[in-house]
Amino acid sequence: MGFVKVLETLLGDPFGTAEIRRLTRENAELAERERRATGYIREKTNQLLTTIGTLPLRHEELDNASLIETDPIGIVCQSFEQILEHLKEMNVELSLAHDEIQGVFDCAGAAILVIDNTMRIQAFNSRAREIFALDGEELRGRKCAELICGDTVPSRECLFNKIMRSRRPEHLDDLECRGRWFNVSGSPLKDRFGDVKQMVLIYNEITEQKRMLEALRDKEGIYQLILDSSAELFQSVAPDGSLIYVNRAWREALGYSEDEIALLSVFDIVHPDSHPHCRELFIRLLQGSRPEQTTLTLVSKDGTPVTLEGSVSCSFRNGRPCATCGIFRLAATGALAEDPPRSIPSFVRNGS
């Protein structure tokens, strides 16, 4: 047994060797704890810095000895507080912007839907709710094809399918839905890769215009029936000389079919000897002359002169001539129409 051990046995560790060993062990444990703590602080600080887009801490810039004193986590926490405050302000602004956009949508007279690339409705305005949300139906999340088109629109003509194929704005006329008629326009919303993620569909209702057009067509049919039943010859001529309409008596008298009339100008069928008189009369009518009684000679399809007598007038729309109208009967004589010579503009004499 050594001398030190003997002394320790007799005197009870007079040099404090055990205490030194204990303290050394505790110091090593404390150093390891500090190393782990500073490593954890550095790791989590760098994680937070990476999250907010800042470069991580480096040992040569901030060593372990000064890491705690610098308090990087406190600095990062303050940065996060500023970021969160900015996000709150941004959310308020976005909420206001959303309300403004919704207000604009709701003021629009057309129904507006925003749908995703699975055809499901994501947003809509009050007009769309009024038209399509019958009996309190929920619009958001519903497929627009089921809610609006149903089986009335073939798949190949569906505006959604057209936009998904072309990836550009498309238009669809005369869409019928629940007893209403619409002209529909759609525009895609793409991501940065050019893929269609959503689209905006605008439904302009034309139901009333459609009904008015049908009523006008019914009236036109009645007027045409009346004119076709008349023994007098009726013709309507556009300002450029093209024939807008002639009745059955006119067609029978001159022998032209409806298809042939669509290709003719009134000056194609005026007899050469009546050209100056007809051109001057036509110009006077377009310039606002009162209705006139006249006699003129046309040429039938087989080349026979047909002399007519009657009255002609001109109708105006917004101060501009839109058509001349003539009601004629076959003249008793076959003589060509002649009027006293008048001064005729050069462009008329040249046939322009």
C-alpha positions in Angstrom: 0.0 0.0 0.0 1.4 3.4 -0.9 2.3 6.2 1.5 -0.6 8.3 0.3 -3.1 5.5 0.7 -1.7 4.9 4.2 -2.1 8.6 5.1 -5.6 8.6 3.7 -6.4 5.5 5.7 -5.0 7.1 8.9 -5.9 10.8 8.4 -9.0 10.6 6.1 -7.8 12.1 2.7 -5.8 15.1 4.0 -5.0 16.3 0.4 -8.7 16.3 -0.8 -8.0 14.0 -3.8 -11.5 12.5 -3.8 -13.0 16.0 -3.8 -10.8 17.1 -6.7 -11.9 14.0 -8.7 -15.6 14.7 -7.9 -15.2 18.3 -9.0 -13.4 17.4 -12.1 -16.1 15.0 -13.0 -18.8 17.6 -12.4 -17.0 20.2 -14.4 -16.8 17.8 -17.3 -20.5 17.1 -17.1 -21.3 20.8 -16.9 -19.1 21.5 -20.0 -20.9 18.7 -21.9 -24.2 20.2 -20.9 -23.1 23.6 -22.1 -21.8 22.2 -25.4 -25.2 20.5 -26.0 -27.1 23.6 -25.0 -25.2 25.9 -27.2 -25.4 23.4 -30.1 -29.2 23.2 -29.6 -29.5 27.0 -29.5 -27.4 27.3 -32.6 -29.4 24.6 -34.4 -32.8 26.0 -33.6 -31.6 29.6 -34.3 -30.4 28.6 -37.7 -33.7 26.8 -38.3 -35.6 30.0 -37.5 -33.3 32.1 -39.6 -33.7 29.7 -42.5 -37.5 30.0 -42.1 -37.5 33.8 -42.4 -35.0 33.7 -45.2 -31.8 34.8 -43.4 -28.4 33.2 -43.6 -27.6 30.8 -40.7 -25.1 31.6 -38.0 -21.5 30.7 -38.6 -18.9 29.8 -35.9 -16.3 32.3 -37.2 -18.9 35.1 -36.8 -20.4 34.0 -33.5 -18.6 31.4 -31.4 -20.2 29.4 -28.6 -18.8 31.7 -25.9 -20.7 34.8 -27.2 -23.8 32.9 -28.5 -25.7 33.1 -25.2 -24.7 36.8 -24.6 -25.9 37.8 -28.1 -29.3 36.2 -27.6 -30.0 35.3 -31.3 -33.3 33.6 -30.4 -34.5 36.8 -28.8 -33.5 38.7 -31.9 -35.3 36.2 -34.2 -38.4 36.4 -31.9 -38.5 40.1 -32.4 -38.2 39.6 -36.2 -41.1 37.1 -36.1 -43.2 39.6 -34.1 -42.6 42.2 -36.9 -43.4 39.7 -39.6 -46.6 38.6 -37.8 -47.6 42.3 -37.4 -47.0 42.9 -41.1 -49.1 39.8 -42.0 -51.9 41.0 -39.8 -51.9 44.3 -41.7 -51.7 42.5 -45.0 -54.6 40.3 -44.1 -56.7 43.3 -43.2 -55.8 44.9 -46.6 -56.6 41.6 -48.4 -59.9 41.4 -46.6 -60.8 44.9 -47.7 -59.7 44.1 -51.3 -61.8 40.9 -51.2 -64.8 42.9 -50.1 -64.2 45.5 -52.8 -63.9 42.8 -55.5 -67.0 41.1 -54.2 -68.8 44.5 -54.2 -67.8 45.0 -57.9 -69.0 41.5 -58.7 -72.3 42.1 -57.0 -72.8 45.3 -58.9 -72.4 43.6 -62.2 -75.6 42.9 -64.2 -74.2 39.6 -65.4 -73.9 36.4 -63.4 -70.2 35.6 -62.6 -68.8 32.3 -61.6 -65.2 31.3 -60.7 -64.7 27.5 -61.1 -61.7 25.3 -60.7 -60.2 22.8 -63.1 -62.5 20.1 -61.8 -65.6 22.2 -62.9 -66.5 23.0 -59.3 -67.8 26.5 -58.4 -65.4 28.3 -56.0 -66.9 31.8 -56.0 -69.9 33.7 -57.4 -71.7 37.0 -57.3 -75.2 37.9 -56.1 -76.6 37.8 -59.6 -75.4 34.2 -60.0 -77.0 33.3 -56.7 -80.2 35.0 -57.9 -80.3 33.1 -61.2 -78.9 29.7 -60.3 -79.4 29.1 -56.6 -83.1 28.2 -56.8 -84.8 27.0 -53.7 -81.8 27.9 -51.6 -79.4 25.6 -53.5 -75.7 25.8 -52.5 -73.5 27.0 -55.3 -70.0 26.7 -53.9 -68.6 23.2 -54.5 -71.2 22.3 -57.1 -70.3 21.3 -60.6 -71.4 24.0 -63.0 -72.4 21.3 -65.6 -74.8 19.7 -63.2 -76.2 23.0 -61.9 -76.5 25.0 -65.1 -76.1 23.1 -68.4 -77.4 19.7 -67.5 -78.0 17.7 -70.7 -78.7 20.7 -72.9 -75.1 21.3 -74.0 -73.1 18.5 -75.7 -69.8 17.8 -74.0 -67.8 18.9 -77.0 -69.5 22.3 -77.0 -69.3 22.9 -73.2 -67.5 26.2 -72.6 -65.4 24.6 -69.8 -64.2 21.9 -72.1 -63.4 24.4 -74.8 -61.3 26.5 -72.5 -59.5 23.5 -71.0 -58.6 22.4 -74.6 -57.6 25.7 -76.0 -56.3 27.4 -72.7 -57.6 30.7 -74.1 -60.8 32.8 -73.7 -63.9 31.2 -75.4 -67.5 32.3 -76.0 -70.8 30.4 -76.2 -74.0 31.9 -77.7 -77.6 31.1 -76.9 -77.2 28.8 -73.9 -80.5 27.7 -72.5 -80.8 27.1 -68.7 -83.9 26.8 -66.6 -86.1 28.7 -69.1 -83.5 31.5 -69.5 -81.1 32.2 -72.3 -77.5 33.4 -72.0 -74.5 34.5 -74.0 -71.5 33.1 -72.0 -67.9 34.2 -72.0 -65.1 32.5 -70.2 -61.4 33.2 -69.5 -58.8 30.9 -68.0 -56.6 31.7 -64.9 -53.3 29.9 -65.3 -50.4 29.0 -63.0 -46.8 29.9 -63.7 -46.5 26.7 -65.8 -49.4 27.7 -68.1 -51.8 25.1 -66.7 -55.4 26.2 -66.2 -56.2 26.2 -62.5 -59.4 28.2 -62.5 -61.6 30.1 -65.0 -64.1 33.0 -64.8 -67.4 32.5 -66.5 -69.7 35.5 -67.2 -73.3 34.8 -68.1 -75.1 37.7 -69.9 -78.8 37.0 -69.9 -80.5 37.6 -73.2 -83.9 36.1 -72.4 -85.8 39.3 -72.9 -84.0 40.1 -76.1 -84.7 36.6 -77.3 -88.4 37.0 -76.7 -88.5 40.4 -78.4 -86.6 38.9 -81.4 -89.2 36.1 -81.6 -92.0 38.7 -81.4 -90.4 40.7 -84.2 -90.0 37.6 -86.3 -93.6 36.8 -85.8 -94.5 40.3 -86.9 -92.2 40.1 -89.8 -93.9 36.9 -90.8 -97.2 38.5 -90.7 -96.0 41.5 -92.7 -94.4 39.2 -95.2 -97.6 37.2 -95.5 -99.5 40.5 -96.1 -97.0 41.7 -98.7 -96.9 38.3 -100.5 -100.7 38.3 -100.7 -100.7 41.7 -102.3 -101.2 42.1 -106.1 -98.9 45.2 -106.1 -95.2 44.9 -106.5 -93.1 45.8 -103.4 -89.4 46.3 -103.2 -87.0 47.6 -100.5 -83.5 48.7 -101.5 -80.4 49.4 -99.3 -78.5 52.7 -99.7 -75.8 50.7 -101.7 -78.4 49.6 -104.2 -78.7 45.9 -103.0 -82.2 44.5 -102.8 -83.3 44.0 -99.2 -86.7 42.5 -99.9 -89.2 42.0 -102.8 -92.6 40.3 -102.5 -94.0 37.4 -104.5 -95.8 39.6 -107.0 -92.5 41.4 -107.8 -90.7 38.0 -108.3 -93.4 36.7 -110.5 -93.5 39.8 -112.6 -89.8 39.8 -113.3 -89.0 36.1 -113.1 -86.2 36.1 -110.5 -85.8 33.6 -107.7 -85.0 34.5 -104.1 -81.5 33.2 -104.5 -80.9 35.3 -107.6 -82.3 38.4 -106.0 -79.8 38.2 -103.1 -77.0 38.7 -105.7 -78.6 41.6 -107.6 -78.4 45.3 -107.3 -81.4 47.4 -108.3 -79.3 49.0 -111.0 -78.6 45.5 -112.5 -82.3 45.2 -113.4 -83.2 48.8 -114.4 -83.6 49.3 -118.1 -80.7 51.3 -119.6 -83.0 54.1 -120.7 -84.3 54.4 -117.1 -80.9 54.5 -115.5 -80.4 58.3 -115.3 -83.9 58.9 -114.0 -83.6 56.1 -111.4 -80.2 57.2 -110.2 -81.3 60.8 -109.7 -84.5 59.7 -107.9 -82.5 57.4 -105.7 -80.1 60.2 -104.7 -83.0 62.6 -104.0 -84.6 60.0 -101.7 -81.4 59.3 -99.8 -80.9 63.1 -99.3 -84.4 63.3 -97.6 -86.8 64.1 -100.5 -90.4 63.5 -99.7 -92.2 60.4 -101.2 -92.6 60.7 -105.0 -94.8 59.2 -107.6 -92.8 57.8 -110.5 -92.7 55.5 -113.5 -89.7 53.3 -114.2 -88.8 50.4 -116.4 -87.1 47.2 -115.2 -85.8 44.3 -117.2 -87.1 40.8 -116.4 -84.9 37.7 -116.2 -85.7 36.9 -119.9 -84.9 40.4 -121.0 -88.4 41.7 -121.4 -88.9 45.4 -120.3 -91.4 45.7 -117.5 -92.8 49.2 -116.9 -94.0 50.0 -113.4 -95.7 53.0 -111.9 -96.1 53.8 -108.2 -94.6 55.7 -105.2 -91.2 55.5 -103.6 -89.9 56.8 -100.2 -86.9 56.5 -97.9 -86.8 55.5 -94.2 -84.2 57.0 -91.9 -82.6 55.8 -88.7 -80.7 58.1 -86.4 -80.7 60.7 -89.2 -79.1 58.3 -91.7 -80.9 56.6 -94.7 -81.4 52.9 -94.1 -83.7 51.7 -97.0 -85.9 53.0 -99.9 -89.3 51.4 -100.3 -91.3 51.3 -103.5 -94.9 50.1 -104.1 -95.7 49.6 -107.8 -98.2 48.3 -110.2 -97.8 47.3 -113.9 -98.2 50.3 -116.1 -101.0 50.3 -118.7 -98.5 51.1 -121.5 -95.2 49.6 -122.3 -93.5 52.9 -122.9 -90.2 53.5 -121.1 -90.2 56.0 -118.3 -89.0 59.5 -119.3 -88.6 62.6 -117.3 -87.4 66.0 -118.2 -83.6 66.1 -118.2 -82.0 67.1 -114.9 -78.5 67.9 -113.8 -77.0 64.6 -112.7 -73.8 64.4 -110.6 -70.8 63.1 -112.5 -70.3 60.1 -110.1 -73.9 59.0 -110.9 -73.3 59.4 -114.7 -70.2 57.3 -114.4 -72.2 54.6 -112.6 -70.4 54.9 -109.2 
